[in-house]
Amino acid sequence: MQELYQMLGAYLGEDYDAYVAPGGAHALKLLEEMPMDIIVSDLAMPEMSGREFLTRVVAKFPESIRIVISGHADQLTVAQCLMFGHRYFQKPFLLENFTATLKRICRLKYLVGSDKIKRVVCGLGALPTPPDTYLRLSETLNSPDSSIDDITRIVLEDPGLTVKVLQIVNSAEFGIARRINTPSEAVQIIGYEILRALMLSVQAFKFYDNKPPKSLSVTQLWNHSLRTAVAAKRLARFEKLSPDDSEAAFVSGLLHDIGKLVLAVNADSEYEILIKRSHTESLPIEVLEQMVFGASHAHIGAYLLGLWGLPDLVVDTVEAHHSLGMQKSKGFSVATAVHLAQCLEPAGKRITNVDHQYLEQIGVPENIGVWQQVLDS
């Protein structure tokens, strides 16, 4: 495996430096001399196991991103790996795909300018990791042999998720003529990607139940996220985006403000002051976040979701949901749907934050009234 790691430098290219250590002890000495953005460790190593090595890394170098490599495929091993790592890769894997992931994580990390925020996002105890139930749900959804009953059993393990699934499937968004009362029916209607995102977001919000911040209401943030998700999917359908993009709009809307949770829990007093300033000075909160923390909640959310391995489209949308000009695609996109959904929410009074410059660029500056009617209908 060491030979494989030695090939990483060639695949990464001249813009990146790659260092290889023969074992955990040598790697820790190297880190003392030269901090690393990303640390890749095999789970099985001589003398010092990958678990022991990465546990020490967590304590001494919490700002480094930790990636675990293992030949084991069972979900218990995966869950254990994610207790001390951010991402898990199963051997064998293609070096091209692996290095593409490393490059993307590096780019996301450098969007977050504050060392303090990097430590918060990378440090354990401050941030939820994808839970075991999410990993098992993903594996079941990806398996051609799984049934609706298999999926429903996992959903039923989480009462909060069960409630959310039934709540959403019975909302006006899905247009079901009769009330759906059973989780198995709801799972069939709601769609697998939305179910996967719901599991992740419910667990992420639940992570903070024992440490509720004073700066914002977690319940209100969840409700806003859910309303944004529903509205974004509705706008995506209205603008005739593909079914996959419409689902991505829902997933991105559900997760678009997850960076606020990170800031609120880890810098509660400072964030409370920023929120008050945002109201009294009529300044967008993302502008103040950038000034004080060196990164906005959009950057932090994208960074976190990138570490979790969510699809690039979702990560890019979360990153761009306040600044549409930074997205690669032009025209009405998934990011446009999420941006408008959160700005046009009546309860939020955020219509002044609409990116009119971008709407003019794509030739739809006068459509706001139409979109409001779509969301009000």
C-alpha positions as CSV (number, residue, x, y, z in Angstrom):
1,M,0.0,0.0,0.0
2,Q,3.0,2.3,0.6
3,E,3.8,2.1,-3.1
4,L,0.3,3.3,-3.9
5,Y,0.7,6.3,-1.6
6,Q,4.0,7.2,-3.2
7,M,2.2,7.5,-6.5
8,L,-0.1,10.2,-5.1
9,G,2.3,13.0,-5.9
10,A,2.3,12.2,-9.6
11,Y,-1.5,12.1,-9.7
12,L,-2.0,15.3,-7.7
13,G,0.3,17.3,-9.9
14,E,2.9,20.1,-9.2
15,D,0.4,22.3,-7.3
16,Y,0.4,19.9,-4.4
17,D,3.1,18.4,-2.1
18,A,2.6,14.8,-1.0
19,Y,4.7,13.2,1.8
20,V,4.8,9.5,2.7
21,A,5.7,8.1,6.1
22,P,6.5,4.4,6.8
23,G,4.4,4.3,10.0
24,G,2.4,6.2,12.5
25,A,5.4,7.3,14.7
26,H,7.3,8.7,11.7
27,A,4.1,10.5,10.5
28,L,3.6,12.2,13.9
29,K,7.2,13.5,13.8
30,L,6.7,14.7,10.3
31,L,3.5,16.6,11.4
32,E,5.4,18.3,14.2
33,E,7.8,19.7,11.6
34,M,5.2,20.4,8.8
35,P,1.4,20.6,9.4
36,M,-0.6,19.0,6.6
37,D,-4.0,19.9,5.1
38,I,-5.0,16.3,4.6
39,I,-3.8,13.1,6.4
40,V,-4.5,9.8,4.7
41,S,-4.0,6.7,6.9
42,D,-4.5,3.0,6.4
43,L,-6.5,1.4,9.2
44,A,-4.1,-1.5,9.3
45,M,-0.5,-0.5,9.9
46,P,2.5,-2.1,11.7
47,E,3.5,-1.0,15.2
48,M,0.8,1.7,15.5
49,S,-2.7,1.1,14.2
50,G,-4.5,3.7,12.0
51,R,-7.0,4.2,14.8
52,E,-4.3,5.0,17.4
53,F,-2.4,7.2,14.9
54,L,-5.5,9.2,13.9
55,T,-6.7,9.5,17.5
56,R,-3.4,11.2,18.3
57,V,-3.8,13.4,15.2
58,V,-7.2,14.5,16.5
59,A,-5.7,15.7,19.8
60,K,-2.5,17.4,18.4
61,F,-3.5,18.5,14.9
62,P,-7.3,19.0,14.8
63,E,-7.1,21.4,11.8
64,S,-6.0,18.5,9.5
65,I,-8.6,16.6,7.5
66,R,-8.4,12.9,8.2
67,I,-9.1,10.2,5.6
68,V,-9.2,6.5,6.5
69,I,-8.4,3.7,4.1
70,S,-9.5,0.2,4.9
71,G,-10.0,-3.1,3.2
72,H,-13.0,-3.9,5.4
73,A,-16.5,-3.3,4.0
74,D,-18.7,-3.9,7.0
75,Q,-20.7,-1.0,8.3
76,L,-19.4,-1.4,11.9
77,T,-15.9,-0.8,10.6
78,V,-17.0,2.2,8.6
79,A,-18.8,3.7,11.6
80,Q,-15.7,3.2,13.8
81,C,-13.5,4.8,11.2
82,L,-15.8,7.9,11.1
83,M,-15.3,8.4,14.8
84,F,-11.7,9.6,14.2
85,G,-11.8,10.3,10.4
86,H,-13.8,12.6,8.1
87,R,-13.9,10.3,5.1
88,Y,-13.7,6.6,4.5
89,F,-12.3,4.9,1.4
90,Q,-12.5,1.1,0.8
91,K,-9.7,-0.7,-1.0
92,P,-9.3,-1.1,-3.8
93,F,-10.0,2.3,-5.4
94,L,-9.0,4.2,-8.4
95,L,-6.2,6.7,-7.8
96,E,-7.8,9.2,-10.3
97,N,-11.0,9.3,-8.3
98,F,-9.2,9.5,-4.9
99,T,-6.9,12.4,-5.9
100,A,-9.9,14.3,-7.4
101,T,-11.5,14.0,-4.0
102,L,-8.3,15.3,-2.3
103,K,-8.1,18.3,-4.6
104,R,-11.7,19.1,-4.0
105,I,-11.4,19.0,-0.2
106,C,-8.3,21.2,-0.4
107,R,-10.2,23.8,-2.4
108,L,-13.1,23.8,0.0
109,K,-10.7,24.1,2.9
110,Y,-9.1,27.2,1.5
111,L,-12.5,28.9,1.2
112,V,-12.5,28.9,4.9
113,G,-9.9,31.6,5.7
114,S,-10.1,31.5,9.5
115,D,-7.8,29.0,11.3
116,K,-10.2,28.9,14.2
117,I,-13.0,27.8,11.9
118,K,-10.8,25.2,10.2
119,R,-10.1,23.8,13.7
120,V,-13.8,23.8,14.5
121,V,-14.8,22.1,11.3
122,C,-12.1,19.5,11.5
123,G,-12.1,18.9,15.2
124,L,-14.2,16.1,16.7
125,G,-16.7,17.0,19.4
126,A,-17.7,20.2,17.7
127,L,-19.2,18.7,14.6
128,P,-21.5,15.7,13.8
129,T,-20.2,12.9,11.6
130,P,-22.5,10.9,9.4
131,P,-24.2,8.5,11.8
132,D,-24.2,4.7,11.5
133,T,-27.9,4.8,10.6
134,Y,-27.2,7.1,7.7
135,L,-24.4,4.8,6.5
136,R,-26.6,1.8,6.7
137,L,-29.4,3.6,4.9
138,S,-27.1,4.6,2.1
139,E,-25.8,1.1,1.7
140,T,-29.4,-0.3,1.6
141,L,-30.5,2.4,-0.9
142,N,-27.6,1.5,-3.1
143,S,-28.1,-2.2,-3.0
144,P,-30.1,-3.8,-5.8
145,D,-31.3,-6.5,-3.4
146,S,-32.9,-4.2,-0.9
147,S,-36.6,-3.8,-0.5
148,I,-38.9,-1.1,0.7
149,D,-39.3,-3.0,4.0
150,D,-35.5,-3.0,4.5
151,I,-35.4,0.8,4.1
152,T,-38.5,1.4,6.2
153,R,-37.0,-0.6,9.1
154,I,-34.0,1.7,9.2
155,V,-36.3,4.8,9.0
156,L,-38.3,3.5,11.9
157,E,-35.2,3.3,14.1
158,D,-35.2,7.1,14.2
159,P,-38.6,8.5,15.5
160,G,-37.5,12.0,14.5
161,L,-36.9,10.9,10.9
162,T,-40.2,9.0,10.8
163,V,-42.1,12.2,11.8
164,K,-40.2,14.3,9.3
165,V,-40.8,11.9,6.5
166,L,-44.6,11.7,7.2
167,Q,-44.7,15.5,7.6
168,I,-43.1,16.2,4.2
169,V,-45.0,13.6,2.2
170,N,-48.3,15.0,3.5
171,S,-47.3,18.6,2.7
172,A,-48.8,20.4,-0.3
173,E,-45.5,20.0,-2.2
174,F,-46.2,16.4,-2.9
175,G,-49.8,16.9,-3.9
176,I,-51.1,13.6,-2.5
177,A,-54.9,13.6,-2.5
178,R,-55.1,11.4,0.6
179,R,-53.3,11.4,3.9
180,I,-50.3,9.1,4.1
181,N,-50.1,7.4,7.6
182,T,-47.5,4.7,7.2
183,P,-43.7,5.1,6.8
184,S,-43.5,2.4,4.1
185,E,-45.9,4.3,1.9
186,A,-44.1,7.6,2.6
187,V,-40.7,6.1,1.7
188,Q,-42.0,5.0,-1.7
189,I,-43.4,8.5,-2.4
190,I,-40.7,10.7,-1.1
191,G,-37.8,9.5,-3.2
192,Y,-34.5,8.0,-2.1
193,E,-32.2,11.0,-2.3
194,I,-34.6,13.2,-0.3
195,L,-34.8,10.4,2.3
196,R,-31.0,10.2,2.5
197,A,-30.8,14.0,3.0
198,L,-33.5,13.9,5.6
199,M,-31.6,11.3,7.6
200,L,-28.4,13.3,7.5
201,S,-30.0,16.6,8.4
202,V,-32.2,15.2,11.2
203,Q,-29.1,13.6,12.8
204,A,-27.0,16.8,12.3
205,F,-29.7,18.9,14.0
206,K,-30.1,16.3,16.8
207,F,-26.4,16.4,17.5
208,Y,-26.9,19.9,19.0
209,D,-29.9,19.0,21.2
210,N,-27.7,18.7,24.3
211,K,-25.9,22.0,23.6
212,P,-28.5,24.4,22.2
213,P,-27.0,27.7,21.2
214,K,-28.3,31.1,22.5
215,S,-27.6,32.9,19.3
216,L,-30.2,31.1,17.2
217,S,-33.1,28.8,17.6
218,V,-32.3,25.3,16.2
219,T,-36.0,24.6,15.8
220,Q,-36.5,27.8,13.7
221,L,-33.5,27.0,11.6
222,W,-34.8,23.5,10.9
223,N,-38.2,24.9,9.9
224,H,-36.6,27.5,7.7
225,S,-34.4,24.8,6.1
226,L,-37.4,22.6,5.4
227,R,-39.5,25.4,3.9
228,T,-36.5,26.4,1.7
229,A,-36.1,22.8,0.5
230,V,-39.8,22.5,-0.4
231,A,-39.8,25.9,-2.1
232,A,-36.5,25.2,-4.0
233,K,-37.9,22.0,-5.4
234,R,-41.1,23.7,-6.5
235,L,-39.2,26.4,-8.3
236,A,-36.9,23.9,-9.9
237,R,-39.9,22.0,-11.3
238,F,-41.6,25.3,-12.4
239,E,-38.4,26.2,-14.4
240,K,-38.4,22.7,-15.9
241,L,-35.1,21.5,-14.4
242,S,-34.6,17.7,-14.6
243,P,-36.1,15.4,-11.9
244,D,-32.5,14.8,-10.5
245,D,-31.9,18.6,-10.3
246,S,-35.2,19.1,-8.6
247,E,-34.3,16.5,-6.0
248,A,-30.9,18.2,-5.6
249,A,-32.7,21.5,-5.0
250,F,-34.6,19.9,-2.1
251,V,-31.5,18.3,-0.6
252,S,-29.4,21.6,-1.0
253,G,-32.2,23.6,0.5
254,L,-32.5,21.3,3.5
255,L,-28.7,21.6,4.2
256,H,-28.0,25.2,3.0
257,D,-27.7,26.8,6.4
258,I,-25.9,23.9,8.2
259,G,-22.9,26.2,8.5
260,K,-24.9,28.4,10.8
261,L,-25.1,25.5,13.3
262,V,-21.4,25.2,13.3
263,L,-20.9,28.9,14.0
264,A,-23.7,29.1,16.6
265,V,-22.5,26.1,18.7
266,N,-18.8,26.8,18.5
267,A,-18.8,30.6,18.7
268,D,-22.1,31.3,20.4
269,S,-21.4,34.6,22.0
270,E,-19.7,36.1,19.0
271,Y,-22.4,34.8,16.7
272,E,-25.2,36.3,18.9
273,I,-23.5,39.7,18.5
274,L,-23.3,39.3,14.7
275,I,-27.0,38.4,14.4
276,K,-28.0,41.5,16.4
277,R,-25.7,43.6,14.2
278,S,-27.2,42.1,11.1
279,H,-30.6,43.3,12.3
280,T,-29.7,46.7,13.6
281,E,-27.3,47.6,10.7
282,S,-29.3,45.9,8.0
283,L,-26.3,44.0,6.8
284,P,-26.5,40.4,5.4
285,I,-25.3,38.0,8.0
286,E,-22.9,36.3,5.5
287,V,-21.1,39.6,5.1
288,L,-20.5,40.0,8.8
289,E,-19.5,36.3,9.1
290,Q,-16.8,36.9,6.5
291,M,-15.5,40.0,8.3
292,V,-15.3,38.4,11.7
293,F,-14.6,34.7,11.1
294,G,-12.9,34.8,7.7
295,A,-15.7,32.6,6.2
296,S,-19.4,32.7,5.7
297,H,-21.8,30.0,6.8
298,A,-22.2,29.1,3.1
299,H,-18.4,28.3,2.9
300,I,-18.4,26.4,6.2
301,G,-21.5,24.4,5.2
302,A,-19.9,23.5,1.8
303,Y,-16.7,22.5,3.5
304,L,-18.6,20.2,6.0
305,L,-20.7,18.6,3.3
306,G,-17.6,18.1,1.1
307,L,-16.0,16.3,4.0
308,W,-19.1,14.1,4.3
309,G,-18.9,13.2,0.6
310,L,-22.2,14.7,-0.5
311,P,-22.6,15.1,-4.3
312,D,-20.6,18.0,-5.9
313,L,-23.9,19.6,-7.1
314,V,-25.2,19.9,-3.5
315,V,-21.8,21.1,-2.2
316,D,-21.5,23.8,-4.9
317,T,-25.1,24.9,-4.4
318,V,-24.7,25.4,-0.6
319,E,-21.5,27.3,-1.3
320,A,-23.2,29.6,-3.9
321,H,-26.6,30.1,-2.3
322,H,-25.9,33.7,-1.4
323,S,-23.6,34.5,-4.3
324,L,-24.9,33.1,-7.5
325,G,-22.1,34.6,-9.6
326,M,-19.6,32.2,-8.2
327,Q,-21.3,29.1,-9.6
328,K,-20.0,27.4,-12.8
329,S,-23.3,27.0,-14.6
330,K,-25.2,30.0,-16.0
331,G,-28.9,30.2,-16.3
332,F,-31.6,29.0,-13.9
333,S,-29.8,26.4,-11.9
334,V,-30.3,24.4,-8.7
335,A,-28.4,27.2,-6.8
336,T,-30.7,29.8,-8.3
337,A,-33.7,27.8,-7.0
338,V,-32.3,27.6,-3.5
339,H,-31.2,31.2,-3.5
340,L,-34.7,32.4,-4.5
341,A,-36.4,30.0,-2.1
342,Q,-34.6,31.3,0.9
343,C,-34.9,35.0,-0.2
344,L,-38.6,34.9,-1.1
345,E,-39.8,33.1,2.1
346,P,-42.4,35.5,3.4
347,A,-41.5,34.9,7.1
348,G,-37.8,35.8,6.5
349,K,-38.3,39.2,4.9
350,R,-35.2,38.6,2.8
351,I,-36.4,39.8,-0.6
352,T,-33.9,42.6,-0.5
353,N,-31.1,40.0,-0.6
354,V,-32.1,38.6,-4.0
355,D,-29.1,38.6,-6.4
356,H,-30.7,41.0,-9.0
357,Q,-27.4,41.3,-10.9
358,Y,-27.3,37.6,-11.6
359,L,-30.9,37.5,-12.6
360,E,-30.2,40.3,-15.1
361,Q,-27.3,38.3,-16.5
362,I,-29.4,35.3,-17.2
363,G,-32.2,37.4,-18.6
364,V,-35.0,37.0,-16.0
365,P,-34.9,40.2,-13.9
366,E,-38.7,40.6,-14.0
367,N,-39.6,37.1,-12.9
368,I,-39.6,37.6,-9.1
369,G,-43.4,38.3,-9.0
370,V,-44.0,35.1,-11.0
371,W,-41.9,33.0,-8.7
372,Q,-43.6,34.5,-5.6
373,Q,-47.0,33.4,-7.1
374,V,-45.6,29.9,-7.6
375,L,-44.5,29.7,-4.0
376,D,-47.7,31.2,-2.7
377,S,-50.0,29.0,-4.7
